[in-house]
Amino acid sequence: MKLPNYFQNNSKNSLIEKYHLYKGEKLNWLQLTLRLESSIIAIILPWVIVCALYGFLILFLYYLKFPVAFSNSSSILTNAVLSFNIGFTLLLVFRTNTAHQRFWEGRQLWGGLVNTARNLTRGIWIIVKEKTPQDRLEKEAMLRLVTAFAVAMKLHLRSVPLDIQVASLMSEKQYLQLKDTNHPPLQIAYWIGDYLQYQHNVNCLNVYQLTTLHNCVDDLVDILGGCERILKTPLPLIYTIKLRQLLLLFCLILPLEIVSVLNWWTGIIMAFVSFTLLSIEQMGSEIEEPFGFDPNDLPLNAICNTISNNVEELIRVASGNRPFAKVPNTPPPAPKSRLLGENLT
């Protein structure tokens, strides 16, 4: 059955389409919900069960006539609990907002990386002069190093070793050298900067063009430093510790306040309230470090693929408009890298 037009026109604004645009995966509503909740529920579910059991324990003691419930006639105690709830809620909101700011700053930095990579690759392709077909191949190798920088930066932020994607973007000797460095993306930035300086030395770049392209390389390093600042400077631990202390205290006090009114609903309400509050707290903990593998983290794989696709399309499309684009019947010998003295292909 075909849906009416007004449903189809709004389909691109649906959560499913937004997730597809964000992560590149096409999931139905149930799969999407389970995917986004999986990393949170697995952590908080044991605590939700404990809180529910605690609520039923207080209910059991209440029916055994133990004085566990707060007196309804004590307005002072009620006002104290209300004040505690307000302070606890404000701290929870502050924690969540701070985590979101860190998440959004990380997204802005990676968005800036995409733009900087586009500007740098476009500048190298257009500005650097080509004297031989070998210069063309060396230029293409440098453009792919820009993609390698993005991929290496992603792996560096995730604290995982270099993978086959990085190896496919450079020569074997470069890859082996990169594996022995402590900071692969910084080493790649050095290679790109050194290539630009060499092109200036052989009169393929003037000083103004060199400065412009070097500024793009500087921007790459600045973006890398901004992401490292987010990664290595977490929210002060005292906020997390204090928030969890208050959350525990709130879950201990709440059944004492509601058991006389809700009776058998006490355990269920405790499970619902603890699930809500623990979800918000865990969500803040997850998104404050947005460079990992969690479903709610930034789509770094998709961003790196975007940069790679942009570079390959630039090489493919622009090659048809350049004098060295025609491939001779006998392929020219692979150029030698000035930095490593090896084939670039």
C-alpha positions, 0 to 999 in steps of 0.5 A: 500500500502506497503512503499518502504524499504528506507522509512521504514528503516528511520521510527524510525528517524521520529518525531512521533517515537522520540515522542513515545520513549520520552513520550510513546504515539503514535500520528499521525503527526497532533496530535503531532503538535497540542499537542506540540504547544497547550501550546504555542499557547494558550498564544501567540494567543491574542498577535498575534491578537493584533499585526496584528490589530495594523499593520492594524491600521498603514496601515489605518492611512498611507492611510489617509495620516498621517505621520506614515511611516519612511522616506526611505531617512533617512539612520540614522533611518534605521541603528538605527532600524537595530542595535536595531534588532540585539541587540534584536535578540541576547538577544532572542538567549541568553534567549532561550539557557539559558532555553535549558541548564536548560532543558538539565541539568534537563534531565541529573539529571533524567538520573542519577537518573535512573542509581543510582536507578539501582545501589542501587537496584542491590547492595541491592539485591546482597550484603545484606545477607538474613538469613530468608525468612522474610529478603527477603520480607524486602529487596523487600520492600526497593527496592520498596522504591527506586521507591517511592523515584523517584515518590515522587521526581517527585511529590515534584518538581511539588508541588502536593500531594502524590498519589496512586502510592506512597501508593502502594510502601510502607506500610499504616503506612509509607504512613501516616507518609510520608504525614505528612512530609514536604519533602517526598523524603528526608524522604524516603532516610532516611528510605533507609539509616537507613535500610542499617545501620541496616543491617551493625549492624546485620552483613549482610553488611561489612563497605565497602559494607555499604559505597558503598551503602550509596554513592548511597543514597547520590547520590539520595539526590544530584540529588534531590538537583540539581533538586530543584536548577533548580526549585527554581532558575529561570532565573533572572527576569530582562532578561524576563522583558527586553526581553518582553519590547524590543519585544513590542518595536520591534512590535511597530516600525516594522509596521512604517518601512514596511508599505510604502513598503508592504502596505496591507500586513503589518497586515499579516506580523505583525501577522507572525513576532509576532507569530514567536518571541512570540513563541520563547520567550514563548518556552524559558519560558516553558522549563526553568522549565522542571518538570511540566505538559506541553507537552514540559517538561521532561517525568517524568512519563515515567522515573519513570515507567522505574525505577519501571519496572527495580525494579520489573523485578529485584525482579521477575527474581533474586528471581528464583536464590536465596535459599529463592525464593521457596514459602512454602505451608504456607506463612511465616508471614509478617516481621515487620519493624524495623523503624515502627513496622508494616507489610511491605506487 
